[in-house]
């Protein structure tokens, strides 16, 4: 089964669940396979922004 919103294979309630990292990797690779490089660029930018926010919370003086 494919999730129409993301073109990523959906897991069934009976099947194995994906970790968040696995789900993000599948989304990234699905975008790459379809030539959606601009979408992956935005995806990576958002991941970097979130990492910076988390780092700022952990190390507020830096």
HUWO-V765632 format. One record per pair of residues at least 12 apart in sequence whose ideal C-beta (glycine too) atoms are under 10 Angstrom apart, sorted by the first residue. I is the first residue (numbers start at 0). GAP is how many residues later the second one is. If there is no record, write none. Layout:
i/gap
I/GAP
I/GAP
//
This chain:
i/gap
0/14
1/28
2/24
2/27
5/17
5/20
5/21
5/24
5/25
6/19
6/20
6/23
6/24
6/26
6/27
6/29
7/15
7/16
7/17
7/18
7/19
7/20
7/21
7/22
7/23
8/17
8/21
10/12
23/19
23/23
26/12
26/13
26/16
27/12
27/15
27/16
27/19
30/12
//
